[in-house]
Structure formats: C-alpha cells, structure tokens
Amino acid sequence: MRKNLKVEVWAALLCAGSMWFYVQRVLIPYEKADSAAHGRPRGNLSDLYPRWLGARELLLHHGNPYGNDITTEIQKGYYGRELDPARPDDPRDRQGFAYPVYVVFLLAPLIGFPFRGVQIFFHWLLVGLTAASVWLWLRALRWELPLMTVTACIALMLGSFPAVQGIKLQQLSLLVAALLAASVTCVASGFLFLGGALLALATIKPQLAWPLVAWLLLWAVGDWRARRKLVFGFGLVMALLLAGAEIILPGWWRMFAEAIGQYHQYTQNQSVLEVMLNEVLGAVGGGTMGRMGGQILAVIAILACAPVLWKLRGEQPDSSGFSGATALVLALTVLVVPMYAPYNQVLLLPAILLLVRERAAFMSRSRTRRLTYLVGALLVGWQWAASLGLTVLYLLVSRAWALDGWRWPFFATFALPVWVFALIFFYAQDEPRRVRPLVKVS
C-alpha cells in the first residue's frame, strides 16, 4: 500500500511539473511571439495590479479608483503603455477597477510596498491558499485520506491549468475560491458565524460568490433556529464592508455599476456555455446565436437546479445532500458566470473530489452513467496528458513542434465544466439523504 501511495505522489508531481513546464516553456513563449508579431503590449500582466494600484490611490491619495486617470495609470503598468483605440491589435480589456471598492480593505496591508515585492508575496500566498483549499474541501466533504494521497491531490491541484493560470496572473479568483472553501468548511464544522463572515469577504468577486451566498442563505432559512448564526455573521461583515466602502468613497456603488457595464461592453464576456455553442455553431451560426443559445441553456441549468436545492435546504452540514448541493452550486457558477477564463474552474474542485469519492456508485449505475463518468475522467486528465506530451516533444523531439501544439491542453477546457456539472447534478439529485460519517481511506 505504501509503495502504491508513493507511486501516486510521484505520478502527481510528474503531471504537475509537466504543466508548469508547458506554461513556462511553451505557452508563454508562444504568447510573447504572437504579441510581438501583432504589436500587442505586455507589461506586468498581473491581475492584482489594477486592484493594488486602485487601493493605493484611494487610501493614500484619496483618488477615485474608477476614474479614467487611474485606468490610464493601470494600463501603463499592466500593459506597459496606455492602450491606443486606433491600433486594431491592442487588447480590448481596458483593465479598469471593476471590483467593489471594499476590496481595498483586503489589499490595504500591501499598498505601502513596491509592487514587485507585492507580486512575489502574492504569488506564494496564492500557492499556499490553493494548496490549503484541497485540505479544506476534504474536511468539508468529511473525507479523510492518507497524507501521501492528500499530497498527491495538492500536487495535482497546484499543477492543474486553472490553478497555474491563476497563480501566474495573480488572479483574485484563487483568493475567493479559498475563502469559499474556508467558509463551507466552517459551516460543515459547526462554526456558522465564522463561515458567514468568510462568505461576506468572498463577495469581492460577486459573480463567483453570490450563487453560493444564495444557496447558504436558503439553507440557513431551512432551519432558522439552528443556523441563524450563519446569516448574522454574513450580515454583520457585509454591513461593515458596505459601510466602510461608503465612508471612504461615497456613492461608490454607482461608479462600480458603471465600471461593470463598461467592462462587459469592451470585453464582451461570455459564459462557458456561450463559448461552447460558438465553437459548435462556428461560421454557420456563431456570434449572436451562440450567445442567445448559451443564455437559454444557462437559464435551463438554473431552473433544473432550483428544485434540487430547495429539496436539500433542510440537510445537515455533514450530510451527503449538503455536500452535493454545495458542489452543484459551485459547478453551476462556473457554467453560467459571464467569464469563461479557465482559472475560474478552481471552483470545480469540491465537485471533482466528491465524484472521485463516489466513483464506485457511478460505475455501478446504468451504462449511460458509467460512460458519462468515464468521459468526465478523461476530460479532467486530458490537461496533464497534453502537457506531458508537449514536454516530451519539447525536450526530445522539436521545440518548434511543441510550440505549434500550444493549444493541446485547452481542448477539454470548455467541455469539462459541462460534464462535471452534469455528473454532480445526477449525484445531488439521486444520492440518498443521510448524515455521512467520516470516510477514512487507509
């Protein structure tokens, strides 16, 4: 058994190492060459930078982080120069401060340091938080694994493309994912007030947090006397954040709404479903039809989940029903949120862990369920198969051929959330509703 566990760890480290090698030696060189060929600017490309600079300007100089002057300064750091609308190949994303202003409270400890130092610190903070989220979700799911297996899980998580992309870009989505994991773990462990407080902090990215907020508030109302502390913790911290934001920047919510509207206009953000339909329809019906079709499918997915979640609102936090419902909400979030960036797929982690834990139940069901599960496993593993293949190609055959294959790890990017959602939907709908004891694997 110990020998098998060591093999698991080494295999996971190999997969993770190949993904980091692919990003560093294949993907980034390709992006640099493509940007140079089209005259696209490349600065620090840190998604933290616009938020950090906005927080710095607001707290130190009382500037408006949503203002055009701050946006111009952000572009000079993020892209290396101000964007020029006359250049057709310049990026469309203006990198404005499109966050609730209370995000500055979380970034306040960093504003007094040079950004290069902040980058290094935040890089390793995201690595630590992403690793910790694996352990947190295992606790929330009440699944106790051997230390070597947990190590393998952490290695695979840190070596998954969504996590690598998020860490390289210093995306706050990874911070929000860790806050959501900590919140649910607190709820599952009986620390409801703390769980609600952490949930409020996660709303710095509202589109990722509010679906889970809605589910947990519905769950709390399902047994108000026992669960009201969750609402109190969330409400208190949310009130403090909103009040503090109004004090430091009166009327900020109007500026934030305008910034969000502009953000959607110049980026034309699309959900995973919209992008998939555009790919399927292609030249014969992409664009408008893909967007409309994706929005219709998103509404159908939400309506399909609603009765399942309503039925599970009374479940205990240590039950299979609560775990399945929470994983379902996060998978739904990835599916319908108007942002298809792969780094958001870190929210699929609890669903994937739950599906791995329940693999025997899936494989004992109908042939269709087994086939769907196996396809899902293939889609999860494809990223590492592709990165391993490109690593071997780069090292042993031809660097140019490897660069030509830079798209390989992306082939399953948009199909994976759909499959995971379908599988976890089946689980949440069909799994017997009972308190689940701690699952140990020796």
HELIX and SHEET records of a PDB file:
HELIX    1   1 ARG A    2  TYR A   22  1                                  21    
HELIX    2   2 VAL A   23  LEU A   27  3                                   5    
HELIX    3   3 ILE A   28  HIS A   38  1                                  11    
HELIX    4   4 LEU A   48  HIS A   61  1                                  14    
HELIX    5   5 ASN A   68  TYR A   78  1                                  11    
HELIX    6   6 VAL A  103  LEU A  107  1                                   5    
HELIX    7   7 ALA A  108  LEU A  110  5                                   3    
HELIX    8   8 PHE A  115  ALA A  140  1                                  26    
HELIX    9   9 LEU A  147  LEU A  158  1                                  12    
HELIX   10  10 PHE A  161  LEU A  169  1                                   9    
HELIX   11  11 LEU A  172  ALA A  188  1                                  17    
HELIX   12  12 LEU A  192  LEU A  201  1                                  10    
HELIX   13  13 ALA A  202  ILE A  204  5                                   3    
HELIX   14  14 PRO A  206  GLY A  222  1                                  17    
HELIX   15  15 TRP A  224  ILE A  248  1                                  25    
HELIX   16  16 TRP A  252  THR A  267  1                                  16    
HELIX   17  17 VAL A  272  LEU A  281  1                                  10    
HELIX   18  18 GLY A  282  VAL A  284  5                                   3    
HELIX   19  19 THR A  288  LEU A  312  1                                  25    
HELIX   20  20 SER A  320  VAL A  336  1                                  17    
HELIX   21  21 PRO A  342  LEU A  348  5                                   7    
HELIX   22  22 LEU A  349  ARG A  357  1                                   9    
HELIX   23  23 ARG A  359  MET A  363  1                                   5    
HELIX   24  24 ARG A  367  VAL A  392  1                                  26    
HELIX   25  25 LEU A  393  VAL A  397  3                                   5    
HELIX   26  26 ARG A  399  ASP A  404  1                                   6    
HELIX   27  27 TRP A  408  PHE A  410  5                                   3    
HELIX   28  28 ALA A  415  ASP A  430  1                                  16    
SHEET    1   A 2 TRP A 143  GLU A 144  0                                        
SHEET    2   A 2 VAL A 439  LYS A 440  1                                        
END                                                                             
